[in-house]
């Protein structure tokens, strides 16, 4: 895999790698791994929220009746 960076990005990557005492390759790999982990965590969090919301839908509907969608497909009144 080839990844292209601007001159400024390369300069920044070199500086960060130097400050951390690591290679640019390791720095980029760590950044990618961190992004993958963050993405997975967000997916898991969203799924947990969906399950929670679905499990408590009636409570939310009772607590926030103005936010309920119309069952006739008309949408909310403005």
Steps between C-alpha positions, in 0.01 A plus 500: 500500500626843413379806685569849370550797730558865428842643574361665812341175621827314445687766692252474787514120499880502509499744792241303697679171438828656612337640817354159581817313416330282243499453125256668266374157397424410863339839559265460202420141598417610856278779368314258274459248783368773730249609236384142451453460875311832523277397207418166663428668833264747332320217321464305825380811683243577231373141513476512880304827474264350240434198721444723804271735311299214350468341844372825648306640202172524690666690784659745255167544320325579827772736617533685167159485328571805281795317345300195393469439129155493348381146433317626191828605341410867525807597705502742787305821495716813492 
